[in-house]
Amino acid sequence: MKKYFLLLVLVTLMLAKSDGQKLQKNDLVQFSGVVVTGDSLRPVPFASIMIKSTFRGTISDYYGFFSFVARMRDTVEFSALGFKKTTFIIPDTLTDNRCSLIQILKGDTINLPEARVFPWPSKEQFKEAFLTLHIPDDDMERAKKNLDPYKMIFLAENTPMDGSMNFRNQMQQQSSRLYYSGQLPPNNLLNPIAWAKFIQAWQDGAFKSREYK
């Protein structure tokens, strides 16, 4: 008698477990849908769709579509950057193991705190960096340096002649030889005007200032 009673209890437990597994299996639904904005109904890409208080869920694709397996009566939370969070409870009155949803998210304004950036930790270091700051020259300053008269004289005296200048010098020498052909060229050592200009320049200190510069 006891054996039949134990057997009956065992069969009852197995049937109850089988029914529970069947009911639990029937609670599973394929939860799918699309997440859109509330003002223009545009898709919200990469939105987070998570079952509340769990680590199960998914994210929407570029077109706002999502799909994953959930259970009836699960509370699904939708969230995305720049939108308010919202929840949806999967109903337990579904006649099919599928549930589709168009979830609308409303925009949310996020106020960030003020950020103050200080490149120098103290006023003393800022003062030192400001006083030693090297400001690059503008176009006018560079032009003035390039057109400095003493620099131009230095370049004229030390820059070798190019092909065109050598050709011009050769032509001038050839022209001078042809101009004084058959006679002696003038000698400035006997030219009183040249000596007068030389003495006047010497008295004005032109040679001294040129040597100093």
C-alpha positions as CSV (number, residue, x, y, z in Angstrom):
1,M,0.0,0.0,0.0
2,K,2.8,2.3,0.9
3,K,4.5,1.6,-2.4
4,Y,1.4,2.6,-4.4
5,F,1.0,5.8,-2.4
6,L,4.7,6.8,-3.0
7,L,4.3,6.0,-6.7
8,L,1.2,8.2,-6.8
9,V,3.0,11.1,-5.1
10,L,5.9,10.7,-7.5
11,V,3.7,10.8,-10.6
12,T,1.8,13.8,-9.2
13,L,5.1,15.7,-8.7
14,M,6.3,14.9,-12.1
15,L,3.1,16.0,-13.7
16,A,3.1,19.2,-11.7
17,K,6.7,19.9,-12.7
18,S,5.9,19.2,-16.3
19,D,2.9,21.6,-16.2
20,G,5.0,24.3,-14.5
21,Q,7.7,24.0,-17.2
22,K,5.0,24.1,-19.9
23,L,3.5,27.3,-18.4
24,Q,7.0,28.8,-17.9
25,K,7.8,28.0,-21.5
26,N,4.6,29.5,-22.7
27,D,5.5,32.8,-20.9
28,L,8.3,33.4,-23.3
29,V,7.6,35.9,-26.1
30,Q,9.6,37.4,-29.0
31,F,9.5,41.1,-28.1
32,S,10.2,43.2,-31.2
33,G,9.6,46.8,-32.2
34,V,11.0,50.1,-33.2
35,V,12.1,53.2,-31.2
36,V,11.2,56.6,-32.6
37,T,11.2,60.2,-31.6
38,G,8.1,61.9,-30.4
39,D,8.3,65.0,-32.5
40,S,9.3,63.7,-35.9
41,L,8.9,59.9,-35.6
42,R,12.5,59.4,-36.7
43,P,14.2,56.2,-35.6
44,V,16.4,56.4,-32.5
45,P,19.5,54.4,-33.2
46,F,21.4,52.5,-30.6
47,A,18.8,53.0,-27.8
48,S,19.1,50.8,-24.8
49,I,16.2,48.3,-24.2
50,M,16.7,46.4,-20.9
51,I,14.4,44.4,-18.7
52,K,14.2,46.3,-15.4
53,S,16.2,44.9,-12.5
54,T,18.0,42.4,-14.7
55,F,21.0,42.4,-17.1
56,R,19.0,41.1,-20.1
57,G,18.1,43.2,-23.0
58,T,19.5,44.6,-26.3
59,I,20.1,47.8,-28.2
60,S,18.3,49.1,-31.3
61,D,20.0,49.1,-34.6
62,Y,20.7,52.2,-36.9
63,Y,17.0,52.2,-37.9
64,G,15.7,51.9,-34.3
65,F,14.6,48.3,-34.7
66,F,15.1,45.8,-31.8
67,S,14.1,42.2,-31.1
68,F,14.9,39.8,-28.2
69,V,13.2,37.1,-26.0
70,A,11.4,38.3,-22.9
71,R,8.7,37.0,-20.6
72,M,5.1,38.2,-20.0
73,R,4.8,40.8,-17.2
74,D,8.4,41.9,-17.7
75,T,9.0,45.6,-17.3
76,V,11.1,46.8,-20.2
77,E,13.0,50.1,-19.9
78,F,13.9,52.3,-22.9
79,S,16.6,54.8,-22.6
80,A,18.8,56.9,-25.0
81,L,21.1,59.8,-24.8
82,G,19.0,63.0,-25.1
83,F,15.7,61.4,-24.4
84,K,13.7,60.7,-21.2
85,K,13.5,57.1,-19.9
86,T,10.2,55.2,-20.4
87,T,9.0,51.8,-19.5
88,F,6.6,49.2,-21.0
89,I,5.1,46.2,-19.3
90,I,4.6,43.2,-21.5
91,P,1.0,42.1,-21.0
92,D,0.1,38.6,-19.9
93,T,-3.0,38.4,-22.0
94,L,-1.2,37.7,-25.3
95,T,-2.6,34.9,-27.4
96,D,0.6,34.5,-29.3
97,N,4.2,34.2,-28.3
98,R,5.0,37.5,-30.1
99,C,4.7,41.1,-29.1
100,S,5.3,44.1,-31.3
101,L,5.7,47.7,-30.1
102,I,6.3,51.2,-31.5
103,Q,8.0,53.0,-28.6
104,I,8.0,56.8,-28.7
105,L,10.8,58.6,-26.7
106,K,10.4,62.3,-25.7
107,G,13.4,64.6,-25.9
108,D,15.2,65.6,-22.8
109,T,17.4,68.6,-22.1
110,I,20.6,67.8,-20.2
111,N,22.1,70.7,-18.3
112,L,25.8,70.2,-17.8
113,P,27.6,72.0,-14.9
114,E,29.9,74.8,-15.7
115,A,33.5,73.8,-16.5
116,R,36.3,76.3,-15.7
117,V,39.6,75.5,-17.3
118,F,42.8,77.0,-15.8
119,P,46.0,76.2,-17.8
120,W,48.1,77.6,-14.9
121,P,47.6,76.5,-11.3
122,S,48.5,80.0,-9.9
123,K,48.6,83.7,-10.8
124,E,52.3,83.8,-10.4
125,Q,52.9,81.1,-13.1
126,F,50.4,82.8,-15.4
127,K,52.3,86.2,-15.0
128,E,55.6,84.5,-15.7
129,A,54.2,82.7,-18.8
130,F,52.6,85.9,-20.1
131,L,55.7,88.0,-19.7
132,T,57.8,85.4,-21.5
133,L,55.3,84.9,-24.3
134,H,56.9,85.2,-27.7
135,I,54.4,86.8,-30.2
136,P,55.3,85.9,-33.8
137,D,55.8,88.8,-36.3
138,D,53.0,89.7,-38.6
139,D,53.4,90.3,-42.4
140,M,54.2,94.0,-41.9
141,E,57.0,93.3,-39.4
142,R,58.5,90.6,-41.6
143,A,58.4,93.0,-44.6
144,K,60.1,95.7,-42.6
145,K,62.9,93.3,-41.6
146,N,63.3,92.1,-45.2
147,L,63.6,95.7,-46.5
148,D,66.0,96.9,-43.9
149,P,68.6,99.2,-45.8
150,Y,71.6,97.8,-44.0
151,K,70.5,94.3,-44.7
152,M,69.9,95.1,-48.3
153,I,73.4,96.6,-48.6
154,F,74.9,93.4,-46.9
155,L,73.0,91.2,-49.3
156,A,74.1,93.3,-52.3
157,E,77.7,93.1,-51.3
158,N,77.8,89.4,-50.5
159,T,75.3,87.9,-52.9
160,P,77.1,86.5,-56.0
161,M,75.9,87.6,-59.4
162,D,73.6,85.3,-61.4
163,G,73.6,84.6,-65.1
164,S,71.7,87.8,-66.1
165,M,73.9,90.1,-64.0
166,N,77.1,88.5,-65.4
167,F,75.8,89.0,-68.9
168,R,74.9,92.7,-68.2
169,N,78.4,93.3,-66.8
170,Q,80.0,91.7,-69.8
171,M,78.0,93.8,-72.1
172,Q,78.9,97.0,-70.2
173,Q,82.6,96.2,-70.4
174,Q,82.3,95.5,-74.1
175,S,80.4,98.8,-74.6
176,S,83.1,100.7,-72.7
177,R,85.8,99.2,-74.9
178,L,84.0,100.1,-78.0
179,Y,83.2,103.6,-76.7
180,Y,86.9,104.4,-76.0
181,S,88.2,102.5,-78.9
182,G,91.4,104.2,-80.3
183,Q,91.9,106.4,-77.1
184,L,92.8,106.1,-73.5
185,P,89.9,105.7,-71.0
186,P,89.5,108.4,-68.4
187,N,91.4,108.1,-65.1
188,N,89.5,109.3,-62.0
189,L,92.7,109.9,-60.2
190,L,93.1,113.1,-62.2
191,N,89.4,114.0,-62.1
192,P,88.9,117.0,-59.8
193,I,85.1,116.4,-59.5
194,A,85.7,112.9,-58.3
195,W,88.2,114.1,-55.7
196,A,85.7,116.8,-54.5
197,K,83.0,114.1,-54.0
198,F,85.5,111.9,-52.2
199,I,86.6,114.6,-49.8
200,Q,83.0,115.7,-49.1
201,A,81.9,112.1,-48.3
202,W,85.0,111.8,-46.0
203,Q,84.0,115.0,-44.2
204,D,80.4,113.8,-43.8
205,G,81.6,110.6,-42.2
206,A,80.0,108.3,-44.8
207,F,82.9,105.8,-44.8
208,K,83.1,105.7,-41.0
209,S,79.3,105.1,-40.5
210,R,79.4,102.5,-43.2
211,E,82.3,100.7,-41.6
212,Y,80.5,100.9,-38.2
213,K,77.3,99.4,-39.5
